[in-house]
Structure formats: structure tokens, C-alpha cells
Amino acid sequence: MEGNRTTAKECTKAFCRQMNKKALELGMHGSTFNDPAGIFNCATPKDILTCLLKVCDTPLLCKLWQNERYTVNVEGANAREMPIVSKVFAGDGSADLCAHYKLLGGKGGSLTRPGIYNTAVVVEGPAAGERLACVIMGAEAPGTQPGNRFAAAKAALDVALGRTAPDAHVCADSALVCVVPEDKGRQAVMLYEKAPVKANMPASMSKMLTALVVLDVLHDVDTRITVTQDDVALVAPGFYQEDFRDGDIVSVKDLLAAMLLPSSNVAAHILGRYVGQILLDEAR
């Protein structure tokens, strides 16, 4: 599976083609994905909400992103335990949301240039067993308290639940809140919408779709993948995170955790390259 018949870039392109195919299958018609880590992608809030709801129907991913802290086990010449922390539970400004709502998980996404701050979160609703999904895109920068993505999520949830006036300010370009359907076949009940089809850069929220594509292809999450130097090199300049190294051996499950919790770009490219190779092999 990890042969050298194709380059890492070719494998990643194959993976991104599958991301776009998966997006269309889910009904995400206003999005384009060119990068498994999320740096060069475009999507509408409505499409990101669709992706978020699909993750809500995926038990493994829901279980993973409920962790505030997690330990990745790395095998190989540099074997080690790598503790990681969720940027949703412990990110700048997350206390603005967690102080008022029980957070069940989610995925953020930010690009300091051109200054894009997003989040997709799932919180406990007021009714027993109820979950609410919220997508924020284009929030004010984290430093402009209280105008950050988590404060925007709280504001949108407050309006959706009638805790503030319907015209209360939500400090983001776009915001959506809905009730997560109990049954997969049911349509989500929308509670709040602000510019739902205004396209923007989802950044690392794209990794939710990356995870869904990975699980479509890899059914054994205990599968070990060997990290290559090419995986590290695929991360765009300025975005490299020194977490995984050439020769590391890591399970699919732990790579998913690293991708979803601290938002490892390297993990996204490792998974994209590996699955892309499988897709290319199957197409031959």
C-alpha cells in the first residue's frame, strides 16, 4: 500500500478528487477541496454544516473529538508518546462558549492570512438527548474580545434558543444553528441562519471531510502508516507543525485524533497520501 509507484503529490491529488466526489454525494454543491489540510479550499457554511452533521453520524469521530486531551503513540526509531490537546476545548476564547454550553466536540479552522476564523461545534441542547450543531465562518479575529469565533458561536446559539433578541449581533460573516437529527434520514431543523451560502475559506474545518473520506476507504483504524519526508514536505510553507517525523509509524486512529484535535496539517497529508495511493491502485 505504501509503494513508491506514484509521488506523494499525485496521491494527494487523487485523495482530493475523492474529497470532491464525497462532497457532492453529501449534497455539498458549493464547495471545492484542493488540500486535505484545508489551506486552499472554498466552501459555504451550509456545506460545512452538512459535513458536520455527517460527522455527528460517525461514532468514531464523535468519540475522538470529545477528548480534551489525547495521547498519540508513535512507533519506529523515534518511538514516543505524544500528548495532544483539542483546540476546540482549549483554544483561545473557547471559554466564552464552554461557560454557557456543554461542548460535545467540533472542528475549528483559521488562516491568519487573510484573517479567516471559523468553527464548527456540537453542543448539548436544552431537551434531553438533544444536540445542536453550529457553524461560524468569518468571525472577527480572536484578539478582538469578545468578537471571536467562540463568542460568535455562543451568540448564534443564544439567538437560536431565544435567549437573546432575534436581531442580536452575531460577530461573523456567516452563522448557522440547527438541531442534529436523531434519525439519519431526517432533515435538520434550522434554528438560525446568517448568510448560509456565502462562500469562504473553511481552513481546517475541511479536515472533517478528510476524516470521512479516510474512513470510507480504511475500515481498520488500527492500520499503521509510516510517515515519509514527502508527507512533511506537502504542508504549505508557514504551516508546518513539528509533530510527526520521517520514519514515524502511527495508527490511522491516532492520525485522525491528531488531525481533529490540535489540527495537525502533517497528519492530514499523511492520511491523504496513504489513502490516495490506495485509490490510485484500485483504479489501475
TIDREN-204686 format. One record per atom (N, C-alpha, C): x negated, y negated, z negated. Coordinates in steps of 0.05 Angstrom, whole numbers, padded with zeros to 5 digits, always signed. Atoms other than C-alpha are relative to their C-alpha. Layout:
XYZ;...
***
This chain:
-00016+00024+00000;+00000+00000+00000;-00017-00025+00000;+00016+00024+00002;-00057-00047-00013;-00023+00000+00020;+00020-00002-00020;-00095-00034+00051;-00007-00027+00012;+00010+00025-00011;-00134-00087+00090;+00007-00003+00029;-00007+00001-00029;-00099-00077+00157;+00010-00028+00008;-00009+00027-00006;-00070-00147+00153;-00011-00019-00021;+00011+00020+00019;-00092-00211+00120;+00021-00007-00021;-00019+00009+00021;-00061-00238+00056;+00019-00020+00010;-00018+00021-00011;-00033-00297+00094;+00022+00013+00017;-00020-00014-00017;+00002-00250+00144;+00020+00014-00018;-00018-00014+00019;+00031-00210+00086;+00019-00020-00013;-00016+00021+00013;+00055-00274+00052;+00021-00011+00020;-00019+00009-00020;+00088-00297+00117;+00023+00020+00003;-00020-00021-00001;+00125-00231+00121;+00018-00001-00024;-00016+00002+00024;+00148-00239+00050;+00019-00024+00001;-00016+00023-00002;+00173-00309+00063;+00023+00003+00020;-00021-00007-00018;+00212-00284+00123;+00022+00015-00014;-00020-00016+00015;+00246-00235+00076;+00014-00018-00021;-00013+00019+00018;+00259-00292+00026;+00023-00015+00015;-00020+00014-00015;+00297-00330+00080;+00023+00018+00008;-00020-00020-00006;+00334-00267+00101;+00018+00005-00025;-00015-00004+00025;+00354-00255+00028;+00017-00024-00007;-00016+00024+00006;+00376-00327+00020;+00025+00000+00017;-00023-00001-00017;+00423-00320+00079;+00020+00021-00009;-00017-00021+00011;+00450-00255+00051;+00016-00009-00024;-00013+00011+00025;+00466-00291-00014;+00019-00023+00006;-00017+00023-00007;+00501-00347+00024;-00014-00027-00004;+00015+00025+00003;+00445-00398+00015;-00007-00011+00027;+00003+00009-00028;+00452-00433+00082;-00014-00027+00002;+00013+00027-00002;+00419-00500+00064;-00028+00000-00009;+00027-00002+00012;+00350-00475+00044;-00019+00012+00019;+00022-00012-00015;+00283-00458+00075;-00023+00006-00019;+00021-00008+00018;+00229-00420+00039;-00025+00008+00016;+00025-00004-00013;+00157-00422+00063;-00023+00009-00018;+00020-00006+00020;+00120-00405-00001;+00012+00014-00023;-00012-00014+00023;+00134-00353-00055;-00003-00014-00027;+00004+00015+00025;+00108-00400-00109;+00018-00025-00001;-00019+00022+00000;+00155-00456-00087;-00011-00027+00008;+00012+00027-00004;+00108-00511-00066;+00010-00013+00026;-00007+00012-00026;+00131-00521+00006;+00029+00007+00008;-00027-00009-00006;+00205-00503+00002;+00020-00023-00002;-00021+00020+00000;+00270-00541+00011;+00026+00015-00006;-00025-00013+00007;+00338-00524-00019;+00021-00020-00011;-00021+00016+00012;+00405-00552-00041;+00006+00010-00028;-00007-00009+00027;+00428-00550-00113;+00021+00023+00001;-00020-00021-00003;+00487-00507-00090;-00013+00027+00005;+00015-00025-00006;+00439-00455-00062;-00015+00010-00024;+00015-00008+00024;+00396-00455-00124;+00019+00012-00021;-00019-00011+00019;+00458-00444-00166;+00008+00029+00009;-00006-00026-00010;+00476-00385-00121;-00022+00020-00008;+00022-00017+00007;+00407-00356-00133;-00001+00005-00030;-00001-00002+00029;+00412-00369-00208;+00021+00020-00009;-00021-00019+00007;+00478-00331-00211;-00007+00029+00007;+00009-00027-00007;+00447-00272-00175;-00020+00010-00021;+00019-00008+00022;+00391-00271-00227;+00016+00008-00025;-00017-00006+00023;+00446-00271-00280;+00012+00028+00002;-00009-00027-00004;+00469-00205-00249;-00022+00021+00001;+00024-00018-00002;+00399-00175-00252;-00011+00004-00029;+00006-00003+00028;+00389-00146-00322;-00030-00003-00007;+00028+00002+00006;+00313-00140-00319;-00009-00029-00001;+00009+00028-00001;+00303-00213-00300;+00012-00016-00023;-00012+00014+00023;+00353-00237-00353;-00015+00007-00026;+00015-00008+00024;+00316-00196-00405;-00027-00013-00002;+00026+00012+00000;+00249-00223-00384;+00000-00029-00008;+00002+00028+00005;+00266-00296-00386;+00014-00009-00026;-00009+00006+00027;+00299-00291-00454;-00024-00002-00020;+00024+00001+00017;+00228-00286-00482;-00012-00028-00001;+00015+00025+00003;+00199-00349-00511;-00030+00005+00003;+00028-00008-00001;+00132-00312-00516;-00001+00029+00011;+00003-00026-00013;+00106-00251-00479;-00029+00006+00002;+00028-00007-00003;+00041-00213-00474;-00003+00017+00025;+00006-00014-00025;+00015-00192-00406;-00025+00017-00005;+00022-00019+00003;-00030-00131-00406;-00015+00003+00026;+00017-00001-00024;-00087-00135-00357;-00020+00023-00002;+00020-00021-00001;-00128-00074-00338;-00022-00007+00020;+00022+00005-00018;-00192-00069-00299;-00026-00007-00015;+00026+00007+00012;-00263-00093-00311;+00002-00021-00022;-00005+00021+00020;-00237-00153-00350;+00026+00004-00015;-00024-00007+00014;-00184-00117-00389;+00005-00018-00024;-00006+00019+00022;-00148-00163-00438;+00030-00002-00004;-00028+00007+00005;-00082-00183-00469;+00002-00030+00005;-00003+00028-00007;-00057-00249-00442;+00027-00010-00010;-00025+00011+00010;-00005-00285-00484;+00010-00023+00018;-00011+00021-00016;+00042-00329-00445;+00025-00012-00014;-00022+00014+00013;+00096-00379-00465;+00019-00010+00022;-00020+00010-00019;+00161-00398-00430;+00001-00030+00001;-00002+00029-00003;+00162-00468-00402;+00028-00011-00003;-00027+00009+00004;+00237-00469-00407;+00006-00003-00030;-00004+00002+00029;+00238-00455-00482;-00019-00020-00013;+00020+00016+00014;+00175-00494-00498;-00011-00023+00017;+00010+00021-00017;+00168-00544-00442;+00006-00028-00011;-00004+00028+00010;+00165-00620-00452;+00029-00007+00003;-00027+00009-00001;+00234-00644-00470;+00021+00022-00004;-00019-00021+00003;+00266-00575-00478;+00016-00001-00026;-00014+00002+00026;+00284-00591-00550;+00026-00016+00003;-00024+00016-00005;+00335-00641-00522;+00024+00018+00007;-00021-00019-00007;+00374-00582-00495;+00004+00021-00022;-00002-00022+00019;+00358-00528-00546;+00012-00008-00027;-00012+00009+00025;+00381-00571-00604;+00030+00000+00001;-00030+00002-00002;+00452-00571-00577;+00012+00025+00013;-00011-00023-00014;+00459-00508-00535;-00019+00024-00004;+00016-00024+00002;+00436-00436-00544;-00010+00008+00028;+00012-00006-00026;+00388-00425-00486;-00004+00030+00004;+00002-00029-00006;+00391-00356-00454;-00022+00006+00020;+00021-00004-00020;+00337-00367-00402;+00003-00020+00023;-00001+00018-00022;+00323-00403-00338;-00027-00003+00013;+00025+00004-00015;+00270-00428-00290;-00002-00030+00008;+00004+00027-00008;+00242-00497-00282;-00016-00003+00026;+00016+00005-00023;+00207-00529-00224;-00007-00029+00002;+00008+00028-00001;+00166-00592-00218;-00024-00003+00019;+00022+00008-00017;+00119-00626-00170;-00007-00029-00008;+00008+00027+00009;+00081-00686-00199;-00002-00019+00024;+00000+00016-00024;+00072-00710-00128;+00018+00015+00020;-00008+00028+00002;+00121-00734-00102;+00017-00006-00025;-00015+00006+00025;+00151-00731-00173;+00028+00012+00000;-00025-00016+00000;+00204-00676-00170;+00002+00015-00026;-00003-00014+00026;+00231-00650-00236;+00028+00014+00000;-00025-00016-00002;+00283-00594-00235;+00001+00021-00022;-00003-00023+00017;+00311-00540-00279;+00026+00015+00006;-00024-00017-00002;+00360-00482-00274;+00001+00016-00026;-00002-00013+00027;+00384-00457-00342;+00027+00014-00003;-00025-00014+00008;+00435-00409-00371;+00002-00004-00030;-00004+00004+00029;+00465-00426-00439;+00025+00014-00008;-00024-00012+00011;+00517-00396-00484;+00023-00019+00001;-00023+00017-00002;+00586-00423-00472;+00016+00000-00026;-00015+00002+00024;+00638-00442-00524;+00018+00024-00006;-00016-00024+00004;+00680-00379-00513;-00018+00024-00005;+00016-00024+00007;+00657-00312-00539;-00009+00015+00026;+00011-00014-00023;+00611-00278-00489;-00003-00017+00025;+00001+00017-00024;+00614-00337-00441;-00028-00011+00004;+00025+00012-00007;+00553-00361-00404;+00005-00023+00020;-00002+00022-00018;+00545-00428-00369;-00027-00003+00015;+00024+00005-00017;+00496-00440-00311;-00001-00029+00007;+00004+00029-00007;+00467-00509-00298;-00025-00003+00017;+00023+00006-00018;+00422-00533-00242;-00003-00030+00001;+00008+00029-00002;+00387-00601-00244;-00022-00003+00021;+00021+00006-00020;+00348-00628-00185;-00004-00030+00002;+00007+00028-00003;+00311-00693-00180;+00005-00016-00026;-00003+00015+00025;+00313-00712-00254;-00022-00021-00003;+00021+00019+00005;+00275-00771-00280;-00025+00013-00012;+00025-00012+00008;+00203-00758-00299;+00001+00006-00030;-00001-00009+00028;+00191-00721-00366;-00008-00022-00020;+00009+00020+00019;+00156-00781-00397;+00020-00022-00005;-00019+00022+00003;+00216-00827-00389;+00023+00009-00018;-00020-00009+00018;+00253-00802-00450;+00022-00022-00003;-00009-00028-00001;+00310-00788-00454;+00005+00010+00028;-00007-00008-00027;+00312-00784-00378;-00017+00022+00011;+00015-00022-00013;+00282-00716-00364;+00019+00022+00007;-00017-00021-00011;+00308-00652-00334;+00016+00015-00021;-00015-00013+00021;+00328-00621-00400;+00022-00018-00011;-00020+00019+00009;+00364-00684-00423;+00022-00002+00021;-00020+00000-00021;+00398-00685-00355;+00018+00025-00001;-00016-00024+00003;+00420-00613-00365;+00020-00002-00023;-00018+00004+00023;+00448-00630-00433;+00023-00018+00007;-00020+00020-00008;+00485-00690-00404;+00021+00013+00018;-00018-00013-00018;+00515-00648-00348;+00017+00020-00014;-00015-00020+00015;+00536-00593-00396;+00021-00014-00018;-00018+00016+00017;+00567-00645-00443;+00024-00010+00016;-00022+00009-00017;+00608-00674-00386;+00018+00024+00008;-00015-00023-00009;+00628-00605-00361;+00019+00011-00022;-00016-00011+00022;+00654-00585-00430;+00018-00021-00013;-00017+00021+00011;+00689-00651-00443;-00010-00012-00026;+00011+00011+00025;+00642-00671-00499;-00008-00030+00004;+00005+00029-00005;+00628-00738-00465;+00019-00007+00023;-00018+00010-00021;+00667-00781-00415;-00007+00012+00027;+00006-00011-00026;+00674-00753-00344;-00019-00016+00017;+00018+00017-00016;+00635-00812-00316;-00026-00006-00015;+00025+00004+00015;+00577-00806-00367;-00023+00004+00019;+00023+00000-00018;+00509-00817-00335;-00015+00026-00003;+00018-00024-00001;+00470-00754-00315;-00024-00008+00016;+00024+00012-00012;+00399-00776-00301;-00015+00019+00019;+00012-00017-00021;+00386-00734-00239;+00014-00005+00026;-00012+00003-00026;+00398-00737-00165;+00023+00019+00004;-00021-00021-00003;+00439-00673-00168;+00003+00016-00025;-00005-00017+00024;+00472-00631-00222;+00024+00017+00006;-00022-00018-00003;+00517-00571-00223;+00003+00016-00026;-00005-00017+00023;+00550-00533-00280;+00023+00018+00007;-00022-00018-00004;+00593-00471-00275;+00000+00022-00021;-00003-00023+00017;+00618-00412-00315;-00011+00024+00016;+00011-00024-00013;+00578-00349-00299;+00022+00021+00001;-00022-00020-00002;+00629-00298-00272;-00007+00026-00015;+00003-00025+00014;+00639-00236-00315;-00003+00023+00021;+00001-00020-00021;+00651-00194-00252;-00015-00010+00024;+00017+00008-00022;+00603-00195-00194;+00016-00010+00024;-00016+00007-00023;+00659-00202-00143;+00014-00027-00003;-00015+00024+00004;+00689-00264-00174;-00017-00025+00007;+00013+00025-00006;+00673-00335-00153;-00004-00016-00025;+00006+00017+00023;+00641-00382-00203;+00020-00022-00003;-00018+00023+00006;+00687-00433-00236;-00018-00025-00005;+00016+00024+00002;+00655-00501-00224;+00012-00019-00021;-00008+00019+00021;+00658-00549-00284;-00010-00028+00005;+00011+00026-00005;+00615-00606-00259;-00017+00001+00026;+00015+00001-00025;+00585-00627-00192;-00009-00029+00005;+00011+00025-00009;+00540-00684-00172;-00019+00005+00023;+00016-00003-00024;+00512-00685-00101;-00009+00029+00004;+00008-00029+00000;+00514-00608-00095;-00014+00009+00025;+00013-00009-00025;+00489-00605-00023;-00022-00019+00009;+00022+00018-00006;+00435-00658-00026;-00027+00015-00001;+00024-00016-00001;+00372-00622-00003;-00023-00013-00014;+00023+00010+00014;+00309-00629-00045;-00020+00022-00001;+00021-00020+00003;+00246-00592-00063;+00005+00015-00026;-00006-00015+00024;+00263-00536-00112;-00025+00006-00017;+00025-00007+00014;+00190-00525-00130;+00002+00028-00011;+00002-00027+00011;+00182-00466-00177;+00026+00014-00006;-00026-00014+00002;+00256-00452-00182;+00002+00020+00023;+00002-00020-00022;+00241-00416-00116;-00008+00028-00010;+00010-00025+00010;+00209-00362-00158;+00023+00019-00008;-00023-00018+00005;+00279-00336-00176;+00005+00017+00024;-00004-00015-00025;+00288-00316-00103;-00024+00019+00005;+00023-00017-00003;+00217-00289-00101;+00004+00025-00017;-00004-00023+00018;+00234-00244-00160;+00021+00019+00011;-00021-00017-00011;+00298-00219-00127;-00009+00016+00024;+00010-00014-00023;+00262-00201-00063;-00019+00022-00009;+00019-00020+00010;+00207-00165-00102;+00016+00025-00010;-00016-00023+00011;+00260-00122-00138;+00016+00015+00021;-00013-00015-00022;+00295-00106-00073;-00019+00021+00012;+00019-00018-00013;+00231-00073-00049;-00014+00019-00020;+00014-00016+00020;+00196-00049-00112;+00019+00008-00023;-00019-00010+00020;+00241-00006-00155;-00013+00009-00026;+00015-00008+00024;+00187+00017-00204;-00016-00024-00009;+00014+00024+00009;+00166-00044-00243;-00025+00006-00017;+00025-00008+00013;+00111-00004-00277;-00023+00003+00021;+00020-00001-00021;+00075-00003-00210;-00023-00020-00005;+00023+00017+00004;+00004-00031-00218;-00010-00012+00026;+00011+00014-00023;-00023-00082-00169;-00028-00011-00007;+00027+00011+00004;-00096-00100-00161;-00002-00028+00012;+00002+00028-00009;-00108-00175-00155;-00025-00002+00018;+00023+00005-00018;-00153-00197-00098;-00007-00030+00000;+00008+00028-00002;-00192-00261-00087;+00017-00015+00019;-00017+00012-00019;-00148-00274-00028;+00026-00010-00013;-00025+00008+00014;-00087-00277-00075;-00005-00028-00013;+00007+00025+00014;-00121-00332-00115;-00003-00023+00020;+00005+00021-00020;-00142-00369-00052;+00026-00010+00014;-00026+00008-00013;-00069-00371-00027;+00013-00023-00014;-00013+00022+00015;-00049-00420-00081;-00011-00027+00010;+00007+00026-00011;-00049-00491-00054;-00019-00015-00018;+00019+00016+00016;-00106-00537-00077;+00014-00017-00020;-00013+00016+00021;-00089-00571-00142;+00021+00015-00016;-00021-00015+00014;-00040-00517-00163;-00011+00026-00013;+00011-00025+00011;-00087-00461-00184;+00001+00001-00030;+00000-00005+00029;-00076-00433-00254;-00019+00023-00006;+00021-00020+00006;-00134-00395-00284;+00012+00022-00018;-00012-00022+00016;-00093-00335-00307;-00010+00027+00010;+00008-00026-00010;-00108-00276-00261;-00025-00003+00017;+00025+00001-00014;-00175-00259-00230;-00003+00024+00019;+00006-00022-00019;-00201-00216-00173;-00008+00025-00016;+00006-00026+00013;-00201-00143-00195;+00019+00006-00023;-00020-00006+00021;-00147-00150-00249;+00021+00019+00010;-00021-00019-00007;-00096-00094-00249;+00024-00006-00019;-00023+00009+00016;-00026-00116-00272;+00025+00013+00010;-00026-00012-00008;+00043-00085-00272;+00018-00020+00013;-00020+00017-00013;+00099-00113-00229;+00016-00015-00022;-00016+00012+00021;+00139-00126-00293;-00015-00023-00013;+00015+00022+00012;+00083-00167-00324;-00005-00023+00019;+00003+00021-00020;+00072-00205-00260;+00026-00017+00002;-00026+00014-00001;+00146-00222-00258;+00003-00018-00025;-00001+00016+00024;+00141-00246-00330;-00018-00025+00002;+00018+00022-00004;+00081-00289-00314;+00010-00021+00019;-00012+00018-00021;+00117-00318-00254;+00024-00015-00011;-00025+00013+00010;+00182-00333-00291;-00004-00017-00025;+00002+00014+00026;+00158-00356-00359;-00019-00024+00001;+00017+00023-00003;+00096-00400-00352;-00002-00010+00029;-00002+00008-00029;+00109-00403-00276;-00026+00003+00014;+00026-00005-00013;+00044-00372-00252;+00003+00000+00030;+00000+00000-00029;+00033-00390-00179;-00016+00023+00011;+00016-00023-00009;-00020-00336-00173;+00017+00025-00001;-00017-00024+00002;+00029-00283-00197;+00020+00001+00023;-00019+00000-00022;+00079-00305-00144;-00014+00009+00026;+00014-00007-00025;+00026-00298-00089;-00010+00029-00001;+00007-00029+00003;+00002-00230-00116;+00024+00017+00009;-00024-00015-00006;+00073-00204-00112;+00008-00003+00029;-00008+00005-00028;+00087-00237-00045;-00018+00015+00020;+00019-00014-00018;+00024-00209-00013;+00004+00030-00001;-00003-00029+00002;+00035-00139-00040;+00026+00010+00013;-00026-00008-00012;+00109-00135-00020;+00000-00005+00030;+00002+00006-00028;+00094-00168+00046;-00014+00022+00015;+00014-00023-00013;+00045-00112+00062;+00018+00023+00004;-00019-00022-00002;+00099-00061+00048;+00020-00005+00022;-00019+00007-00021;+00148-00098+00093;-00012+00003+00028;+00014-00003-00025;+00097-00100+00149;-00004+00029+00007;+00004-00029-00005;+00081-00026+00141;+00026+00013+00009;-00026-00011-00007;+00155-00009+00144;+00009-00008+00028;-00009+00010-00026;+00164-00050+00207;-00016+00013+00023;+00018-00012-00021;+00108-00012+00244;+00013+00026+00011;
***
